[in-house]
Amino acid sequence: MRLSVSQAAKRAGVSVRTLHYYDEIGLLKPSETTMAGYRFYDEGAMASLQQILFYRELDVPLEQIGHILSAPDHDRTEALQKHRRLLLMKRQRLDDMLRLVDETIGGIAMYEERPKPTQADWEAVKEQYAQEAAERWGNTEAFLESRAKHARYTPEQEARILAEQEEIFQAFGACTDPEGEEAMALVKRWQEHITLYHYNCTDGILACLGQMYVNDPKFRESLDKYGPGTAQTMSGAIAAYCGK
């Protein structure tokens, strides 16, 4: 399998911009990028995309999804099986609704009853999977707080949050002294950004994030796109900020 970015987006039911963004933040890299900049996705990349979509269905923030997929105990087959179950339940609900509409249009008031998943059933399974993910891979309180916040955001709000994040990362990329006043102000702004839009980012959590930015290859690669050494600058600045 060798799908172009548009083919991969169409097959997965997402936008091309979504795949570009996943590439930018290091969440899902194309299996191949040509010298001309064209992205291509193989079976492995598409399987990873399906897992990302599963956790997005559970309203898991993208940053947390990156942690989950890179966790040593993450089971790809299990995640795909759970995603399949959710999709089948969703399809059943839609099929039943369509059937009711068709029979109503045809003048049939009643139709044969049979056991089928309800909206409550689907929501219960979705919540079960989300809770499992929270308990297995994250600080449960922060995980659930972030998930609850993002579930309320509109696409426009998500775009503004992303734009502010990009602005902070670009500023870190241009910063030359990780222990200077400018860097300290940026760390404070980044901590406040996380707390406001995602979860309560204590100094302890912030310090752990700083270490992750340089120790996790995905985050290092993603941050260094804002300038060589950006990940190291952020990590050093966070360490200096939390040590004061």
N, C-alpha and C positions, 0 to 999 in steps of 0.2 A: 504494500500500500504506500502510495506517495501522493498526498493530497496537498493542493495549494491552500493558502490561507483562506480564500473564499470558499473552496470546497469543504474544508474542515469546518468552517463556521456554519455553513449551510447544513452539513450533516449533524452537527451538534445542536443546532437551533440557537446559536448565539451570533452576535455581530462580529464583523472583522475587527472593529475597534476593540472589542473585548479581548480577542486573542492578542492583538498588539499590546494591550495594556498588561495582560498576563505575562507576556514576554518581557516588557519593560521592568516589571517588579520582580522578575526572576521566579515567578510561580510556575509558569509553563513555557519552557523554551522549545522552539521548533526543533525537529529532529535534524533539519538541514536548513542552512541559510546560504544562498548563493552569493557570489561576489557582487551581483547587482542588487542584493538586498531582498530577494524573493524568499519567502518562508515556505517550508514544506513540512508536513506532519506524517509520521508513519504510524503503525498500529500501536506502538508503545506510547507515543505522544497522545493519541486519541483516547487510549485507556486512561491515561492520567487526567485528561480533560473530563472524562466521564466522572471520575472521582471528585474533581473540583466542583462539578455541577451538582453532585450529590450533596456535598457539604454546603454549597450555596443554597440548595433547597431547604436545608436546615437552618438557614440564616447565620451560618458561621462566617465571621469576618475573614477576609482573604489572608491577613497576616497569620491568623490562627490555622487556616487551612495549610499554609506552608509548613507550620510546625508538625501538623498531623501527618502530612504525606512523607515527611522526612524522619518521622519517629521510627525507631528500630522495630517496634511491635505493630506497626501499621500493616494491616492485611488487605491488600488490594482486592483480592477475590471477594472477601467478606463485604467490603465497601460497595463493590459493583452489584453483588447479590441484593444488598439492602436497597440500593438505588433502583434496581429492577422491580423490587416489591412495591416501592412507593409509586413508580411509574405505572405499574399494572393496576394499582388501586385507583390512581387518578384517571387512567383510561376507562376503567369500569364505570366510574361516576359519570364521565362525559358520555359514554355509550348509553347509559340509562337515561340521562337527560335528553339526548337526541331522540331516543326511542319514544319517550313520553311526548316530546314535541311533535314527532311524526304522527303518532297515534291520535294526538289531540287535533292536529290539522285534518286528519282523516275522519274525524267525528267519533273516535273511540275514546270513551271516557275512562275505561279501566283497562289494565293490561295484567298479564299473569305476574303474580308476585313470586319472587325467588330470593333466596339469601344473597345479599351483596354488601360490599363495604359502603358505609355511610361517610359523610364528611367528618363526623366525630371519630370514626374508626381511623380514617386517614390522618387526621390531626394527632390522634393518640400515638400512632406508629411514628409519625414524624417527630413528635416530642420525645418519644422513647429513644430514638436514634440520636437526637440532639443531646439528650442527657447523658447517654453512653459516651459520646464524644467528649463532652465536658469533663466527665469523671475520669476518663482514660488519659486525656492529653493536655489538659490545661488547668490553670488555677480556676476552679469551678466558678467562684464568685465573679472574677473578672471576665471569664468566658461568657457567662450568662448575661452579665451587665452589657457587654459589648454587643452580643447578639440581639438583646432586647432593643438597644438604641438603634441599631442599623435596620431593624425591622420597621421602624417608624419613619425612617428617612425617605424622602421623595428622591427620584433620580436627579432633580436639580440640586437638592441638598448634598447628595453624594458627590456630585460634580464639584460643588464649592469646597467640600472637605478635601477632595483630592487635589484641587488647585492650591489650597493652602499648604497641604503636605508637600507638593512639588516645590513651592516657593521656599519652604524651610530647607528641603534637601539641596536645592540650588545654592542657597546661602551657605550651607555647610561646605558645599563643593568649592566655593570661592574663599572660604575661611583659611587663613594661613597660620594662625596661632590657636591650637586647640585648648590652650589654657588662658587665653586672653578674654577681655571683657565682652567682645563681640561673640565669642564662642559660648561663654556662660549665658549670655542673653538668649542665644539660639537654643541652648539646651532647655532653659526655662520655658521658652515658647513651645518647644516640642513636647515637653512634659504636660504643659497646660492643654495643648492640642489633643493629646491622647486622652487626658482626663475628661475634657469637654465632649469629645465626639466618640470615644470608644469605652474606656473603663478608667477607674481611679488608679492613676499611675503614681504609686508611691516612689520614694527614693530607692527602695529596695528593688522594686520591679524595674525601674529605670536603669539601675546598675546592671541588672541581668540582661536587659535589652542591649545595653552598650557592649557587653561581652558577646552577645549573639551576633551583633552586626559584623564582627570580625571573625568569629569562629565558624559561622554558618556560611558555606561557600555561596549559597543562593542569595543571601542578603548582602554579602560583600560585593558580589558581582553586580547586583541591582543598584546599590548605593554608589559604587564606583563609576557608574554611567554619568553621574553628575560631576565627575572630575576624578582623575586618578588620586587614590588615597582618601576619598570621601568617607568610606566606612571607618578607616583608622582614625580620621579626624573626629568623627562623631563619637567613636568609642573612647578616645582620649579625652575629649571634652566632657563626656558624661562622667567618666571616672573622676576627673578633676572637680566637677560640679558636685557630685555625690560625696566626695572626700572632704569638702569644705564644711 
